[in-house]
Amino acid sequence: MKFTFDEWFVVELARTIRDGEVTFHGFASPCAQVAMHLAKRTHAPNMMLIEGAMYAVNPTPAFIPPTGNDAVLKQGAVYSMRFEEFFDAAVRGDIDRMFLSGIQIDRYGNANLTAVGGMPRPKVKIGGGGGGCNVSATVRHLSIWSTNHRTGRCLVSACDFITDVGHRTPAGTRAELGYTGGGPDWMVTELGIFDFHEGRARLRRIFPDVAVEELEAATAFDLEVAADLTEVDPPERSQIEWVRKLDPIGIRRNEFRPQELQRTFGL
């Protein structure tokens, strides 16, 4: 069975979800969106899936549409939360996991979705976090992802602006700042998979077509590598089949640069 890297990437995002977790993704997050529906239909049937912009609980759409604002994402939902209900739940600590990304991510898992070059005169102004900063402070676990690691501009020594909070900021640790959430525990990029050992990103697994030296060159902070570093476990055939069924029009592919879409593997 042949499969492409974008399919494998979604599988790895899904694997960060534990069965029984209450899980949410933010706006414009196709890879995370497909991954959540994949997890729900495979290894995490008891998770509670809250759909991005629609705030629909456990919907069963026939497929994932091109936009997160499509009403089809409410199909089969057992409940539709109000905006304020979700944020109240996050403050209480009732949301177990959220998926976050950023144009810059540092070793502590802080993410920048606001401005490259810093405020008040950035080189590039981005859309912002849409409430992600609040949620990142109180959600129990964060799964971070990036499909731009290879550029060398994403995993940075320090974010120009911190939109979403990791384990430590220049103002202090999460505990010192009074944040109740647990912070990032996994980060998936197109080059490898990281955990956060003592609050800092640590390479745990690497994709088989990537060399450690290549990954290190694309990372601006000192790369910590786990002593038991291994290759990423290949996906199961059923997982790839579910990705294709859930995302037949390939919205996940919109997140990747052309060279990543050329990566193919076999089972």
C-alpha positions as CSV (number, residue, x, y, z in Angstrom):
1,M,0.0,0.0,0.0
2,K,1.4,3.4,-1.0
3,F,0.7,6.5,1.0
4,T,1.8,10.1,1.0
5,F,3.5,12.1,3.7
6,D,0.4,14.4,4.3
7,E,-1.6,11.3,5.2
8,W,1.1,10.1,7.6
9,F,1.4,13.5,9.2
10,V,-2.4,13.5,10.0
11,V,-2.0,10.1,11.6
12,E,0.8,11.3,13.8
13,L,-1.3,14.3,15.0
14,A,-4.1,11.9,15.8
15,R,-1.8,9.7,17.8
16,T,-1.3,12.6,20.3
17,I,-4.9,12.2,21.4
18,R,-5.8,9.9,24.2
19,D,-9.1,8.1,24.4
20,G,-11.6,9.9,26.6
21,E,-10.1,13.3,26.1
22,V,-12.1,16.4,25.4
23,T,-10.4,17.8,22.3
24,F,-10.6,21.0,20.3
25,H,-8.9,22.6,17.3
26,G,-8.8,26.2,16.3
27,F,-9.7,28.1,13.1
28,A,-8.1,27.2,9.7
29,S,-6.5,24.0,11.0
30,P,-7.3,21.3,8.4
31,C,-4.6,18.8,9.5
32,A,-5.7,19.0,13.1
33,Q,-9.3,18.8,12.1
34,V,-8.9,15.6,10.0
35,A,-6.7,14.2,12.8
36,M,-9.4,14.6,15.4
37,H,-12.0,12.9,13.3
38,L,-9.5,10.1,12.5
39,A,-8.8,9.6,16.2
40,K,-12.5,9.5,17.0
41,R,-13.0,6.7,14.5
42,T,-10.0,4.6,15.4
43,H,-8.1,4.5,18.7
44,A,-10.1,7.1,20.7
45,P,-13.8,6.4,20.3
46,N,-14.6,7.8,23.7
47,M,-13.0,11.2,23.1
48,M,-15.3,14.3,22.9
49,L,-14.6,16.1,19.7
50,I,-15.4,19.8,19.6
51,E,-15.4,21.2,16.1
52,G,-13.4,24.4,15.6
53,A,-15.5,27.4,14.5
54,M,-18.8,25.6,14.8
55,Y,-18.3,24.4,18.4
56,A,-20.3,21.2,17.5
57,V,-19.9,18.3,19.9
58,N,-19.2,14.9,18.3
59,P,-20.5,15.6,14.8
60,T,-20.4,13.0,12.1
61,P,-19.9,14.8,8.8
62,A,-19.7,12.6,5.7
63,F,-16.4,14.3,4.8
64,I,-14.4,17.4,6.0
65,P,-15.3,20.4,3.9
66,P,-12.9,23.1,2.6
67,T,-13.8,25.6,5.3
68,G,-14.2,25.2,9.1
69,N,-17.4,27.4,9.0
70,D,-19.4,25.0,6.9
71,A,-22.7,23.9,8.5
72,V,-22.1,20.3,7.4
73,L,-19.7,20.1,10.4
74,K,-22.7,20.2,12.7
75,Q,-24.2,17.1,11.0
76,G,-25.0,14.4,13.6
77,A,-23.7,16.6,16.5
78,V,-25.1,15.8,20.0
79,Y,-24.9,19.4,21.0
80,S,-23.7,22.8,19.7
81,M,-21.9,24.9,22.3
82,R,-22.1,28.6,22.5
83,F,-18.9,30.5,22.1
84,E,-18.8,31.6,25.8
85,E,-19.6,28.0,26.9
86,F,-16.5,26.7,25.3
87,F,-14.3,29.4,26.9
88,D,-15.9,28.9,30.3
89,A,-15.1,25.1,30.0
90,A,-11.5,25.9,29.1
91,V,-11.1,28.2,32.1
92,R,-12.5,25.5,34.4
93,G,-9.9,23.0,33.0
94,D,-12.6,20.9,31.3
95,I,-10.9,20.9,27.9
96,D,-8.2,18.2,27.9
97,R,-6.4,19.0,24.6
98,M,-6.2,21.7,22.0
99,F,-4.2,21.8,18.7
100,L,-2.2,24.9,18.1
101,S,0.3,26.0,15.5
102,G,2.3,29.2,14.7
103,I,4.5,30.9,12.2
104,Q,7.2,30.8,14.9
105,I,7.5,28.3,17.7
106,D,10.3,28.3,20.3
107,R,11.9,25.6,22.5
108,Y,9.3,26.1,25.2
109,G,6.3,25.7,22.9
110,N,5.4,29.4,22.8
111,A,3.8,30.2,19.4
112,N,3.6,33.4,17.4
113,L,0.5,34.0,15.2
114,T,0.6,37.8,15.6
115,A,3.6,39.6,14.1
116,V,7.0,38.7,12.6
117,G,9.5,41.4,13.5
118,G,7.7,42.4,16.7
119,M,5.3,45.1,17.6
120,P,4.5,47.9,17.1
121,R,6.3,47.9,13.7
122,P,6.3,44.3,12.4
123,K,7.7,43.2,9.1
124,V,4.6,41.0,8.7
125,K,1.3,41.3,10.6
126,I,-0.6,38.0,10.9
127,G,-4.2,37.4,11.9
128,G,-3.7,36.7,15.6
129,G,-4.7,33.9,17.9
130,G,-8.5,34.2,18.0
131,G,-8.6,33.5,21.7
132,G,-5.9,30.9,21.6
133,C,-3.8,32.8,24.2
134,N,-6.6,32.4,26.8
135,V,-7.2,28.8,26.0
136,S,-3.5,27.9,25.9
137,A,-3.1,29.0,29.5
138,T,-5.8,26.7,30.9
139,V,-6.3,23.7,28.6
140,R,-4.8,20.5,30.2
141,H,-2.6,19.6,27.2
142,L,-1.5,21.2,23.9
143,S,-0.5,19.4,20.7
144,I,1.6,21.7,18.5
145,W,2.2,21.2,14.8
146,S,4.1,22.9,12.0
147,T,4.5,22.0,8.3
148,N,7.2,24.7,7.9
149,H,10.1,23.3,10.0
150,R,12.3,22.7,7.0
151,T,12.4,26.4,6.1
152,G,14.5,27.2,9.1
153,R,12.3,30.1,10.0
154,C,9.7,28.3,12.1
155,L,11.5,26.7,15.1
156,V,13.2,29.8,16.4
157,S,15.3,30.7,19.4
158,A,12.7,33.2,20.6
159,C,9.3,34.3,19.2
160,D,9.1,37.9,18.0
161,F,5.7,37.9,19.7
162,I,4.1,35.3,22.0
163,T,0.5,34.7,21.0
164,D,-0.1,31.3,22.6
165,V,1.7,30.3,25.8
166,G,4.1,27.4,26.1
167,H,6.0,26.2,29.3
168,R,8.0,29.4,29.9
169,T,7.9,33.0,28.7
170,P,10.3,35.9,29.4
171,A,7.9,36.8,32.2
172,G,8.2,33.4,33.9
173,T,7.0,29.8,34.0
174,R,3.4,28.7,33.8
175,A,3.4,28.1,37.6
176,E,4.9,31.6,38.3
177,L,2.3,33.2,36.1
178,G,-0.6,31.3,37.7
179,Y,-1.6,29.4,34.6
180,T,-3.5,26.2,35.4
181,G,-3.0,24.3,32.1
182,G,-0.3,21.7,31.5
183,G,1.2,23.3,28.4
184,P,2.5,21.5,25.3
185,D,3.3,17.8,25.5
186,W,3.7,16.9,21.8
187,M,4.9,18.8,18.7
188,V,4.7,17.2,15.3
189,T,6.6,18.7,12.3
190,E,7.3,17.5,8.8
191,L,10.7,16.4,10.0
192,G,10.1,14.8,13.4
193,I,8.1,14.4,16.6
194,F,9.0,16.1,19.8
195,D,8.0,15.8,23.4
196,F,8.6,18.5,26.0
197,H,11.1,17.1,28.5
198,E,11.2,19.4,31.6
199,G,9.3,22.0,29.6
200,R,11.7,22.1,26.5
201,A,11.3,20.5,23.1
202,R,13.1,17.2,22.7
203,L,13.3,15.2,19.5
204,R,11.8,11.7,20.2
205,R,11.2,10.3,16.7
206,I,12.3,11.1,13.3
207,F,10.8,10.3,9.9
208,P,12.7,7.7,7.9
209,D,13.6,10.0,5.0
210,V,15.1,12.7,7.3
211,A,18.6,12.8,8.8
212,V,19.2,14.2,12.3
213,E,21.7,16.7,10.8
214,E,19.0,18.0,8.4
215,L,16.6,18.5,11.3
216,E,19.2,20.2,13.4
217,A,20.1,22.6,10.7
218,A,16.5,23.7,10.4
219,T,16.1,24.3,14.2
220,A,17.3,27.7,15.5
221,F,17.6,26.5,19.2
222,D,20.0,23.9,20.4
223,L,18.4,20.5,19.5
224,E,17.9,18.1,22.4
225,V,17.7,14.6,21.2
226,A,16.3,11.7,23.3
227,A,18.7,8.9,24.1
228,D,16.2,6.4,22.7
229,L,15.5,8.3,19.4
230,T,13.8,6.0,16.9
231,E,12.1,6.3,13.6
232,V,8.4,7.2,13.6
233,D,6.2,4.1,13.7
234,P,4.5,3.6,10.3
235,P,0.8,4.2,10.0
236,E,-1.6,1.3,10.0
237,R,-3.5,0.5,6.7
238,S,-6.8,1.3,8.4
239,Q,-5.6,4.7,9.5
240,I,-4.6,5.7,5.9
241,E,-8.0,4.4,4.6
242,W,-9.8,6.5,7.2
243,V,-7.8,9.7,6.3
244,R,-8.8,9.2,2.6
245,K,-12.5,8.6,3.6
246,L,-12.7,11.6,5.9
247,D,-10.8,14.0,3.6
248,P,-11.5,12.9,0.0
249,I,-10.9,16.3,-1.4
250,G,-7.5,16.6,0.4
251,I,-7.9,19.8,2.5
252,R,-5.0,18.6,4.6
253,R,-2.7,19.1,1.6
254,N,-3.2,22.8,1.7
255,E,-0.9,23.1,4.7
256,F,2.2,21.6,2.9
257,R,4.8,22.9,0.6
258,P,5.0,21.1,-2.8
259,Q,8.2,19.2,-1.9
260,E,6.5,17.6,1.1
261,L,3.6,16.4,-1.0
262,Q,6.1,14.5,-3.1
263,R,7.2,12.3,-0.2
264,T,5.7,8.8,-0.6
265,F,6.1,5.6,1.5
266,G,4.8,2.0,1.4
267,L,3.4,-0.5,3.8
